[in-house]
Amino acid sequence: MSQGGDLERQVRDYWDLDAATYDHSPGHDPQTPVELAVWAATLRRLLPPPPARVLDVGAGTGFLTLLLAREGYRVTALDLAPGMLAQLRAKAQRRSLSIEIVEGNAAEPPRDGYDAVVERHLVWTLPEPKSALEAWHRAGPTGTLVLLESTWGSDAGPEEQLRARARALLGRLRNEPPGHHAEYDADLRSELPFGSGTSPELLVGLVDSTSWGPARVERLRDVEWATRAALPSVLDRFLGVTPRFAVIAG
């Protein structure tokens, strides 16, 4: 198997196993009324109006996909992990939402002339993010690109890194279950260009280097506020959440 194929298999296997517990973390699948309302308003502001056709790349268990479908968008959910898509499909059926579901590599999307391409916290998992973004541009050459991301890891500032360590320590003291079934393999992370963290500057530079052309960044302070408001204690709210931002192009 080629190195690229081996990386794809490792990524697929990790997220396939993670599907069983992924939604146990509130940050992965926000469901409070305030969070859903803020996210819906954010998407409506950043995307063309419904019923635009939207490709959700790395859809996972479907947070963005389901919210977009509920808002009247025609959505295609693309993900590499069948376990994630099984969770998404079951949710869509329970909510009587019509969604096209495609199992496949993020760098090989359907080329159906989408009005927008969106992703949430996917870029760091991509072995070749620039090639993936070029493929997304071919899927929606006249559309809008929206990357929904956060500042984390080695690319966060000293204050945010300190807050992140404090949040992790608080979780351990409470014996809270981790956000994933296992740590990402260190060797696999080292193969990923953004495996050690992301920042607005890095992702704007990435988008600027592709056919999407000039990008702009928007801090999602309303999403941060809603996420912080859903936290269980004063201490949690003091420590806050990772800074959220969108990179938009097209």
Sine and cosine of phi, psi and omega as CSV:
sin_phi,cos_phi,sin_psi,cos_psi,sin_omega,cos_omega
0.00,0.00,0.64,-0.77,0.01,-1.00
-0.93,0.37,0.32,-0.95,0.03,-1.00
-0.86,0.51,-0.68,0.73,0.02,-1.00
-0.88,0.48,-0.68,0.74,0.02,-1.00
-0.91,0.42,-0.60,0.80,0.02,-1.00
-0.92,0.40,-0.66,0.75,0.06,-1.00
-0.88,0.48,-0.69,0.72,0.01,-1.00
-0.87,0.49,-0.67,0.74,0.02,-1.00
-0.89,0.45,-0.69,0.72,0.00,-1.00
-0.88,0.47,-0.69,0.73,0.00,-1.00
-0.91,0.42,-0.71,0.70,0.00,-1.00
-0.87,0.49,-0.71,0.70,-0.04,-1.00
-0.90,0.44,-0.64,0.77,-0.01,-1.00
-0.88,0.48,-0.78,0.62,-0.08,-1.00
-0.96,0.28,-0.43,0.90,0.08,-1.00
-0.91,0.42,-0.68,0.73,0.06,-1.00
-0.93,0.36,-0.57,0.82,-0.06,-1.00
-0.94,0.34,-0.33,0.95,-0.09,-1.00
-0.86,0.52,-0.55,0.84,-0.08,-1.00
-0.91,0.42,-0.49,0.87,-0.07,-1.00
-0.85,-0.53,-0.01,1.00,-0.12,-0.99
-0.82,0.57,-0.69,0.72,-0.08,-1.00
-0.97,0.24,-0.07,1.00,0.05,-1.00
-0.93,0.36,-0.36,0.93,0.05,-1.00
-1.00,0.02,0.88,-0.48,-0.04,-1.00
-0.84,0.54,-0.49,0.87,0.00,-1.00
-0.93,0.36,-0.41,0.91,0.01,-1.00
-0.98,0.18,-0.54,0.84,-0.08,-1.00
-0.66,-0.75,0.94,0.34,-0.04,-1.00
-0.85,0.52,0.70,-0.71,-0.06,-1.00
-0.69,-0.73,0.06,1.00,0.06,-1.00
-0.94,0.33,0.50,-0.86,-0.02,-1.00
-0.83,0.56,-0.61,0.79,-0.02,-1.00
-0.92,0.39,-0.71,0.70,0.01,-1.00
-0.88,0.48,-0.70,0.71,-0.01,-1.00
-0.89,0.45,-0.64,0.76,0.01,-1.00
-0.91,0.42,-0.67,0.74,-0.01,-1.00
-0.93,0.37,-0.68,0.73,0.02,-1.00
-0.89,0.45,-0.67,0.74,0.01,-1.00
-0.88,0.48,-0.69,0.72,0.01,-1.00
-0.90,0.43,-0.62,0.79,0.02,-1.00
-0.89,0.45,-0.72,0.69,-0.01,-1.00
-0.90,0.43,-0.66,0.75,0.01,-1.00
-0.90,0.44,-0.54,0.84,0.00,-1.00
-0.96,0.29,-0.60,0.80,-0.12,-0.99
-1.00,0.02,-0.38,0.93,-0.11,-0.99
-0.95,-0.31,0.32,-0.95,0.18,-0.98
-0.86,0.52,0.41,-0.91,-0.05,-1.00
-0.93,0.37,0.48,-0.88,0.10,-1.00
-0.91,0.43,0.50,-0.87,0.23,0.97
-1.00,-0.10,0.75,0.67,0.02,-1.00
-0.82,0.57,0.48,-0.88,0.04,-1.00
-1.00,0.02,0.82,-0.57,-0.08,-1.00
-0.84,-0.55,0.73,-0.68,0.13,-0.99
-0.99,-0.16,0.88,-0.47,0.05,-1.00
-0.99,-0.15,0.96,-0.27,-0.08,-1.00
-1.00,-0.02,0.73,-0.68,-0.10,-1.00
0.93,0.37,0.73,0.69,-0.15,-0.99
-0.90,0.43,-0.40,0.92,0.02,-1.00
0.87,0.49,-0.69,-0.72,0.00,-1.00
-0.99,0.12,0.03,1.00,0.27,-0.96
0.97,-0.23,0.34,0.94,-0.03,-1.00
-0.83,0.56,-0.83,0.56,-0.01,-1.00
-0.92,0.39,-0.70,0.71,-0.04,-1.00
-0.82,0.57,-0.77,0.64,-0.07,-1.00
-0.92,0.39,-0.62,0.78,0.02,-1.00
-0.92,0.40,-0.67,0.74,0.03,-1.00
-0.90,0.44,-0.69,0.72,0.01,-1.00
-0.89,0.46,-0.64,0.77,0.03,-1.00
-0.90,0.44,-0.50,0.87,0.02,-1.00
-0.99,0.13,-0.03,1.00,0.07,-1.00
0.98,-0.19,0.09,1.00,0.05,-1.00
-0.98,0.20,0.45,-0.89,0.12,-0.99
-1.00,-0.10,0.94,-0.35,-0.24,-0.97
-0.91,-0.41,0.68,-0.73,0.22,-0.98
-0.94,-0.35,0.83,-0.56,0.02,-1.00
-0.98,-0.19,0.86,-0.51,0.00,-1.00
-0.91,-0.42,0.79,-0.61,0.07,-1.00
-0.45,-0.89,0.48,-0.88,-0.03,-1.00
-0.98,0.17,-0.45,0.89,-0.17,-0.98
-0.99,-0.15,0.90,-0.44,0.00,-1.00
-0.88,0.48,-0.52,0.85,0.02,-1.00
-0.90,0.44,-0.65,0.76,0.06,-1.00
-0.89,0.46,-0.71,0.71,-0.03,-1.00
-0.93,0.37,-0.50,0.86,0.07,-1.00
-0.90,0.45,-0.66,0.75,0.06,-1.00
-0.89,0.45,-0.69,0.72,0.00,-1.00
-0.88,0.47,-0.72,0.69,-0.03,-1.00
-0.87,0.50,-0.68,0.74,0.00,-1.00
-0.90,0.43,-0.65,0.76,0.03,-1.00
-0.90,0.43,-0.70,0.72,-0.02,-1.00
-0.88,0.48,-0.65,0.76,0.02,-1.00
-0.91,0.42,-0.67,0.74,0.01,-1.00
-0.89,0.46,-0.53,0.85,-0.06,-1.00
-0.99,-0.16,0.10,1.00,0.03,-1.00
0.82,0.58,0.70,0.72,0.02,-1.00
-0.96,-0.28,0.70,-0.71,0.00,-1.00
-1.00,-0.06,0.90,-0.44,-0.07,-1.00
-0.67,-0.74,0.68,-0.73,0.14,-0.99
-1.00,0.10,0.78,-0.62,-0.05,-1.00
-0.88,-0.47,0.80,-0.61,-0.04,-1.00
-0.79,-0.61,0.83,-0.57,0.09,-1.00
-1.00,-0.02,0.85,-0.53,-0.01,-1.00
0.08,-1.00,0.10,-1.00,-0.01,-1.00
-0.94,0.34,0.64,-0.77,0.01,-1.00
-0.87,0.50,-0.44,0.90,-0.02,-1.00
-1.00,0.07,0.04,1.00,0.01,-1.00
-0.75,-0.66,0.89,0.46,-0.05,-1.00
-0.98,0.21,0.30,-0.95,0.16,-0.99
-0.87,0.49,0.60,-0.80,0.00,-1.00
-0.97,-0.25,0.98,0.21,-0.16,-0.99
-0.90,-0.43,0.30,0.95,0.06,-1.00
0.92,0.39,0.80,0.60,-0.03,-1.00
-0.95,0.32,0.48,-0.88,0.07,-1.00
-0.99,0.15,-0.35,0.94,0.01,-1.00
-0.37,-0.93,0.48,-0.88,0.12,-0.99
-0.82,-0.57,0.78,-0.63,-0.01,-1.00
-0.80,-0.61,0.39,-0.92,0.16,-0.99
-0.46,-0.89,0.41,-0.91,0.06,-1.00
-0.73,-0.68,0.90,-0.44,0.08,-1.00
0.82,0.57,0.64,0.77,0.02,-1.00
-0.97,-0.23,-0.57,0.82,-0.22,-0.98
-0.82,0.57,-0.60,0.80,-0.08,-1.00
-0.91,0.42,-0.35,0.94,-0.03,-1.00
-1.00,0.03,-0.04,1.00,-0.13,-0.99
-1.00,0.02,0.81,-0.59,0.06,-1.00
-0.91,0.41,-0.54,0.84,-0.01,-1.00
-0.71,-0.70,0.97,0.23,-0.11,-0.99
-0.88,0.47,-0.60,0.80,-0.01,-1.00
-0.90,0.43,-0.68,0.73,0.04,-1.00
-0.89,0.46,-0.62,0.79,0.02,-1.00
-0.90,0.44,-0.70,0.72,0.00,-1.00
-0.90,0.44,-0.58,0.81,0.06,-1.00
-0.90,0.44,-0.64,0.77,0.03,-1.00
-0.91,0.42,-0.60,0.80,0.04,-1.00
-0.92,0.40,-0.56,0.83,0.03,-1.00
-0.92,0.40,-0.61,0.80,0.06,-1.00
-0.92,0.40,-0.49,0.87,0.03,-1.00
-0.97,0.26,-0.43,0.91,0.01,-1.00
-0.59,-0.81,0.91,0.41,-0.18,-0.98
-0.89,0.45,-0.41,0.91,0.03,-1.00
-0.93,-0.37,0.23,0.97,-0.10,-1.00
-0.99,-0.12,-0.25,-0.97,-0.05,-1.00
-0.93,-0.37,0.66,-0.75,0.10,-0.99
-0.96,-0.27,0.75,-0.67,0.08,-1.00
-0.74,-0.67,0.92,-0.39,0.12,-0.99
-0.99,-0.14,0.86,-0.51,0.01,-1.00
-0.97,-0.24,0.95,-0.32,-0.21,-0.98
-0.70,-0.72,-0.01,-1.00,0.07,-1.00
-0.62,-0.78,0.33,-0.94,0.04,-1.00
-1.00,-0.01,0.86,-0.51,-0.06,-1.00
-0.42,-0.91,0.19,-0.98,0.09,-1.00
0.94,0.34,-0.50,-0.87,-0.10,-1.00
-0.92,0.38,-0.25,0.97,-0.01,-1.00
-1.00,-0.09,0.02,1.00,0.13,-0.99
-0.99,0.16,0.42,-0.91,0.05,-1.00
-0.95,0.31,0.21,-0.98,-0.04,-1.00
-0.84,0.55,-0.66,0.75,-0.01,-1.00
-0.90,0.43,-0.69,0.72,0.00,-1.00
-0.93,0.37,-0.59,0.81,0.06,-1.00
-0.89,0.45,-0.62,0.79,0.04,-1.00
-0.91,0.42,-0.69,0.72,0.03,-1.00
-0.89,0.46,-0.65,0.76,0.01,-1.00
-0.89,0.46,-0.66,0.75,0.03,-1.00
-0.91,0.41,-0.62,0.79,0.02,-1.00
-0.92,0.40,-0.64,0.76,0.04,-1.00
-0.90,0.44,-0.65,0.76,0.01,-1.00
-0.91,0.42,-0.66,0.75,0.02,-1.00
-0.90,0.44,-0.68,0.73,0.01,-1.00
-0.88,0.48,-0.66,0.76,0.03,-1.00
-0.89,0.46,-0.64,0.77,0.02,-1.00
-0.92,0.39,-0.64,0.77,0.02,-1.00
-0.89,0.45,-0.52,0.86,0.02,-1.00
-1.00,0.06,-0.05,1.00,-0.08,-1.00
0.84,0.54,0.60,0.80,0.04,-1.00
-0.95,0.30,0.61,-0.80,0.06,-1.00
-0.91,0.43,0.55,-0.83,0.01,-1.00
-0.91,0.41,0.29,-0.96,-0.03,-1.00
-0.95,0.30,-0.28,0.96,0.00,-1.00
-0.71,-0.71,0.26,-0.97,-0.06,-1.00
-0.94,0.34,-0.38,0.93,-0.01,-1.00
-0.31,-0.95,0.29,-0.96,0.11,-0.99
-0.94,0.34,0.53,-0.85,0.11,-0.99
-0.92,0.40,0.67,-0.75,-0.01,-1.00
-0.86,0.51,0.76,-0.65,-0.07,-1.00
-0.88,0.47,-0.64,0.77,0.02,-1.00
-0.91,0.42,-0.61,0.79,0.03,-1.00
-0.92,0.40,-0.70,0.72,0.04,-1.00
-0.83,0.56,-0.64,0.77,-0.06,-1.00
-0.91,0.41,-0.34,0.94,0.02,-1.00
-1.00,0.07,-0.14,0.99,-0.09,-1.00
-0.98,-0.20,0.81,-0.59,-0.04,-1.00
-0.83,0.56,-0.52,0.85,0.00,-1.00
-0.91,-0.41,0.41,0.91,-0.06,-1.00
-0.93,0.37,-0.28,0.96,-0.01,-1.00
-0.98,-0.20,-0.03,1.00,0.04,-1.00
0.55,-0.84,0.22,-0.98,0.02,-1.00
-0.70,-0.71,0.36,-0.93,0.06,-1.00
-0.49,-0.87,0.32,-0.95,0.05,-1.00
-0.84,0.55,-0.67,0.74,-0.05,-1.00
-0.88,0.47,-0.69,0.72,-0.01,-1.00
-0.90,0.44,-0.68,0.73,-0.08,-1.00
-0.98,0.22,-0.54,0.84,0.13,-0.99
-0.88,0.47,-0.68,0.73,0.04,-1.00
-0.87,0.48,-0.64,0.77,0.03,-1.00
-0.88,0.47,-0.77,0.63,-0.04,-1.00
-0.90,0.44,-0.65,0.76,0.02,-1.00
-0.86,0.51,-0.45,0.89,-0.05,-1.00
-1.00,0.09,0.00,1.00,-0.06,-1.00
-0.92,-0.39,-0.01,-1.00,0.00,-1.00
-0.93,0.36,-0.20,0.98,0.06,-1.00
-0.91,0.41,-0.40,0.91,0.06,-1.00
0.99,0.16,-0.36,-0.93,-0.09,-1.00
-0.84,0.54,0.68,-0.73,0.00,-1.00
-0.91,-0.42,0.40,-0.92,0.14,-0.99
-0.80,-0.60,0.38,-0.92,-0.02,-1.00
-0.85,-0.52,0.59,-0.81,0.02,-1.00
-0.73,-0.68,0.83,-0.56,0.07,-1.00
-0.96,0.30,0.78,-0.63,-0.06,-1.00
-1.00,-0.07,0.93,0.37,-0.06,-1.00
-0.93,0.37,-0.49,0.87,0.04,-1.00
-0.93,0.38,-0.62,0.78,0.07,-1.00
-0.91,0.40,-0.67,0.74,0.05,-1.00
-0.86,0.51,-0.70,0.71,-0.01,-1.00
-0.87,0.49,-0.72,0.70,-0.03,-1.00
-0.92,0.40,-0.64,0.77,0.02,-1.00
-0.91,0.41,-0.68,0.73,0.02,-1.00
-0.90,0.43,-0.64,0.77,-0.02,-1.00
-0.89,0.45,-0.43,0.90,-0.02,-1.00
-1.00,0.09,-0.10,1.00,-0.03,-1.00
-0.94,0.33,0.46,-0.89,-0.22,-0.98
-0.98,0.18,-0.28,0.96,-0.09,-1.00
-0.57,-0.82,0.22,-0.97,0.05,-1.00
-0.88,0.48,-0.65,0.76,0.00,-1.00
-0.89,0.45,-0.68,0.73,0.04,-1.00
-0.86,0.50,-0.70,0.72,-0.04,-1.00
-0.93,0.37,-0.52,0.85,0.07,-1.00
-0.91,0.42,-0.68,0.73,0.00,-1.00
-0.95,0.32,-0.39,0.92,0.15,-0.99
0.96,0.27,-0.30,-0.95,-0.03,-1.00
-0.77,-0.64,0.28,-0.96,0.03,-1.00
-0.89,0.46,0.64,-0.77,0.02,-1.00
-0.85,0.53,0.76,-0.65,-0.03,-1.00
-0.97,-0.26,0.59,-0.81,0.02,-1.00
-0.46,-0.89,0.32,-0.95,0.11,-0.99
-0.87,-0.50,0.66,-0.75,0.17,-0.99
-0.95,-0.32,0.83,-0.55,-0.13,-0.99
-0.85,-0.53,0.65,-0.76,0.07,-1.00
-0.51,-0.86,0.24,-0.97,0.04,-1.00
1.00,-0.09,0.00,0.00,0.00,0.00
